[in-house]
Amino acid sequence: MNIAENLIVKSGDSVIDLIDNTNRFNMLAGNFGFYNKETSEINRAVLIEKLKSQTKCILEEAQEAYDAIHVNNDPEALLDGCVDVMVTVYGLATMLGLSGFDVDAASDTT
């Protein structure tokens, strides 16, 4: 079972919508600009910068979720942070997949 299938089993169709919307947003925002669809070529320098930026976003969103419950005792902000972490992690997984990593296989081994 791959990452998307695991999430679907646990969370239902809303996760599929979240994944689709995340991909649409990232395409429109140019976050996959390292990948040329026509040639399947990858601009490694751009990819590295995008990966650095995305992992920084994940840390920031995780910190906000942590603070929401540990500092502010705000369950609603924790939920918002949870969704933000999911979106940024899925964006990272998509970037890795586009750059040649077998994300589905890796998720099967963890």
N, C-alpha and C positions, 0 to 999 in steps of 0.2 A: 504494500500500500504506500503511495507516495504522499508528500506533504499535503497537497490539496485534498486528497482523499481522506487522510486522517482528520483534517479540519472539518470537512463536510460531515463525516460520521459524527463528530463531536458537536458541531455547531449548526448544521443545517445550511439552507440556501443563502442565508445572510452573509456567510463567509465567502461564497462564490461571488456574490455582488461586491463585497469588499475587495476581493482580489481583482475582479474586472475593473472596478472603478480606480483602483490603485494603478493598474497597468495603463489605463487611459490617461490618468493624470500624468504619470511618468513619461509617457510618449509625448503628450502635449507640452510638457515642461522641458523636454529635451534631455531628460535624465538618462536616456539610452543612446545619446549622441555618439558614443564610442563605437556603436555597432552600425555597419552599413548593410541594410537589408538586401540590397540588390547583389552585392558581392560577397556577403557574409564575412567581410573583413572587419577586424577589430583594431581600433587605434589604441594601442597599449598605454600611451602616455595619458590620454583622456580617460581611459578606463581606470587607471590607478587613481587619478584625481577624483573621479566619481565614487570609487570605492572608499576612499578616505573620507569624503564628504558624507557618504551614506552611513558609515560606521559611526561618525561623530554624531549624526542625527539620532541614531539608535541610542547612543549613550545619553544624549540630552533628554530624549523622550522617556527613557527608563528612569532617569533621575527625577523627572517631573512626576512620574507614577509613584516612585519611592517616597518623595516628599509629600505627595497628596495624602498618603495614609500614615506615614511615620511622623511627619511634622504637622500637617494641617488637619489630620483626622477627617478627611473629606472623601467618602466613598465614591461620590459622583465624579470628582476629579480623578480618582484612581481608575474608574471605568474609562474615562476619556483618555487617560494615559495609556491604559492597556490597548485600546484601539490604535492609538498613535504608534505604539511599539510594534503592533502587528503589521501596520501599514509600512513602516520603515524597514522592518525585517523582511517582509515579503518583497519590497523593492530591491533589497540587497540580494535576496535569493534569485530574483529575476535577472539582475545584472550578472550574477555569477553564472546562471544558466546560459545567458546570451554570449558570455565570454568563453564558453566551452566546458564548464564544470557540469558534471552529472549530479545535479542537486537531488533529483528523485532517488538515485542510487545511494547517495550519501545519507538521505533521511531514512532509508531502509536499514542502515547499519547502526543507527544510533538508538 
